[in-house]
């Protein structure tokens, strides 16, 4: 969904409010979703194991700091 559409749905007057509020929430779940996709690819042998790059997972403290902003 485009940011401007989401801004209007949320009733924010400025798109920066929407982006600042929801970006940190979406980032919190990003690593989990990437892991699910990687697991699906591995289970279904879509990609060989050596072609999947493992991403560093942010520390829980970093996620908590983002949510407080």
Secondary structure in CASP SS format (residue, H / E / C, confidence):
PFRMAT SS
TARGET T0000
AUTHOR 0000-0000-0000
METHOD secondary structure of the structure
MODEL  1
X C 1.00
X C 1.00
X H 1.00
X H 1.00
X H 1.00
X H 1.00
X H 1.00
X H 1.00
X H 1.00
X H 1.00
X C 1.00
X C 1.00
X C 1.00
X C 1.00
X H 1.00
X H 1.00
X H 1.00
X H 1.00
X H 1.00
X H 1.00
X H 1.00
X H 1.00
X H 1.00
X H 1.00
X H 1.00
X H 1.00
X H 1.00
X H 1.00
X H 1.00
X H 1.00
X H 1.00
X H 1.00
X H 1.00
X H 1.00
X H 1.00
X H 1.00
X H 1.00
X H 1.00
X H 1.00
X H 1.00
X H 1.00
X H 1.00
X H 1.00
X C 1.00
X C 1.00
X C 1.00
X C 1.00
X C 1.00
X H 1.00
X H 1.00
X H 1.00
X C 1.00
X C 1.00
X C 1.00
X C 1.00
X C 1.00
X C 1.00
X C 1.00
X C 1.00
X H 1.00
X H 1.00
X H 1.00
X H 1.00
X H 1.00
X H 1.00
X H 1.00
X H 1.00
X H 1.00
X C 1.00
END
